């Protein structure tokens, strides 16, 4: 069995959880071990599109990891989180209410090629150890900034303190960092309350299957085997 599976990862599942469940289903069908991997992780607190690779398609991972992605994002102004999301300890920064024009100007600052510092609670390795593990042990180190590209940010809704955005970004962009940067630019702070990935290059969330619905009866039907067409 070889191909690409488009999975809708639920909140609370890790990327490894999705791969492990797929591997167990494939093994039940094939009666033997089959390689299963993915083309990019998604945080446990985020939901949405994941590309799971089965069989010989695991060798195509590098062709699929450096692709632009689209996220639906919700954030809260006036508060910061130690992890940049709902999991961390919250601190009130400001009760000032930015106007719509202020918000639009702040967003515009981050369109195009920018330098971004990844959050310390990320999977980046520092001397072979995941940054989030160092942070949890109180040994966090400041990560180096890196170039990323923000293709566009659309403001969907603004009802203080909540904001809904759609962000089209390059591979390697951290949404939590982008949200914090927007909050800092406004002078009020912000953290991410929800992330949903809806697109990876030409792969769309509407073509995916919910992880809980994947089973031995439908997995073969959902495999994408014509990579040139799907790419």
Secondary structure, DSSP 8 states (H G I E B T S, - for coil): --EEEEEEE-TT--HHHHHHHHHHHHHHHHSS---EEESS---TT-EEEEEEEEGGGGGGHHHHHS--EEEEEEEEETEEETTSSTTS-EEE-------HHHHHHHHHTTSEEEEEE--SSSS-EETTEEHHHHHHTT------EEEEEEEEEEEEEEETTEEEEEEEE-TT--HHHHHHHHHHHHTS-EEEEEEEEEEETTEEGGG-EEGGG--TTTHHHH-B--HHHH-
